[in-house]
Amino acid sequence: MSLPIYLDNNSTTPLDPQVIEAMTEVYKSHFGNASSSTHPYGWYAAEIVQIAREEVASLMNAEPDEIVFTSGATEANNLAILGVARRASQKKRRDLLTVESEHDAVLDPVKELEAEGFNPILLPLLRDRKVYGLVEEESFRNAVSDKTLLCSVMLANNEIGVIQDIKQFASIAQEHGAVFHTDATQAVGKMPVDVKDLGVDLLSCTAHKMYGPKGVGALYIRKGERRPLMKPLVFGGGHEKALRSGTLNVPGIVGFGVACRIARAHLEEDMKRIKTLTARLLAKLQCSLRDVEVNGCLEPRLPGNLNIHIKGIDTVRLLGLTNTKVAYSTTAACQSDSTSPSHVLAALGLSNSEQLSSIRLGVGRFTTEEEIDQASDILTQAVVKLRK
Ligand SMILES: Cc1ncc(COP(=O)(O)O)c(C=O)c1O
């Protein structure tokens, strides 16, 4: 059986061949523990981890010692949020400000902290066409105060791809002395991300959304005067400056480093190509089908993300007709139960039936124009059939 055309790049991305090559070499020849300081196996492992740390840092204009390796973005988000809250010394700062459309890896730790005496505040999304899916600056400004401990706003949304004005929000948070975290999982490697320019204190990312391996990610932690104080989640051997104990995943970290190096070298070209292909896909679908609407504003949006609502279509039936030919998703597949309704689409104001008529198509580095044309034909034929 030939595999379906892969249009689910917001869920995960295929490994870049150069990443596979680098990781294979580590698995075959460099099995040392990066903490073994008594022999060359350990020295070499530590050296390649350091090179990867420099690559990861460089992609986001951070310093290598501001990077803590984790098992992915879920852990990075948990470390950022729980880590700051559990270390907080000022009892007057109990507000945790976030947004309704965040990933569960942000919403769940925030909810968890409610039971520990913190006060979650969830901002809504704007629903006017031009700013559809964005957070209003004024409502953010009104919600931050000297009671705010931490703000967490994602850079690019995993379901609808809209890009929030993180620079503005981080600066407002800073005026009030609050820590600012961004979940940049969907953005790093897919659009320019510069921690210094954004002014964030903490930033989460993961390798498997940028053609690297699963099971490895990072938390950027600003250094210097504004370095947030944090308590680790995992205690043990004191790795990663005692913020994340556990033997380092050397092959994964090396793969992550190579993925970052490639992303940096090809960012502009990848973005341009992927944006053109995504626009082609949307134009073809909207040309051949009536009532196809984009969920969330088209600008500013992550190149490659297309979340559409196809009026009157039950996407479970659509999947039944198409999913052996085109791979895409009906909601955030990075959640373990991908059949549950989408809290992100609900935050956009979509009714239940509109949510059930929505699909997410994710174009990536390895998508070709022929695949876009074939996929739009397959989807169009299936929708026409279902509408008969
Ligand atoms: C925005 C966002 N945050 C967090 C995660 C979780 O990342 P990971 O799979 O590395 O734990 C994902 C996707 O899975 C995501 O899209």
The ligand as a Tripos MOL2 file, in Angstrom:
@<TRIPOS>MOLECULE
LIG
   16    16     1     0     0
SMALL
NO_CHARGES

@<TRIPOS>ATOM
      1 C1          1.8760   24.3420   20.8350 C.3       1 LIG1
      2 C2          2.3170   23.0190   21.3570 C.ar      1 LIG1
      3 N1          2.7910   22.9310   22.6170 N.ar      1 LIG1
      4 C3          3.1990   21.7710   23.1270 C.ar      1 LIG1
      5 C4          3.1740   20.6050   22.3930 C.ar      1 LIG1
      6 C5          3.6790   19.3310   23.0070 C.3       1 LIG1
      7 O1          4.9550   19.0650   22.5080 O.3       1 LIG1
      8 P1          5.6940   17.6570   22.7440 P.3       1 LIG1
      9 O2          5.0400   16.7060   21.8220 O.co2     1 LIG1
     10 O3          7.1220   17.9150   22.3970 O.co2     1 LIG1
     11 O4          5.5360   17.3180   24.1680 O.co2     1 LIG1
     12 C6          2.6740   20.6490   21.0730 C.ar      1 LIG1
     13 C7          2.5220   19.4680   20.2250 C.2       1 LIG1
     14 O5          2.5860   18.3720   20.4600 O.2       1 LIG1
     15 C8          2.2520   21.8890   20.5410 C.ar      1 LIG1
     16 O6          1.8010   21.9900   19.3020 O.3       1 LIG1
@<TRIPOS>BOND
     1     1     2 1
     2     2     3 ar
     3     2    15 ar
     4     3     4 ar
     5     4     5 ar
     6     5     6 1
     7     5    12 ar
     8     6     7 1
     9     7     8 1
    10     8     9 2
    11     8    10 1
    12     8    11 1
    13    12    13 1
    14    12    15 ar
    15    13    14 2
    16    15    16 1
@<TRIPOS>SUBSTRUCTURE
     1 LIG1         1 GROUP 0 **** ****
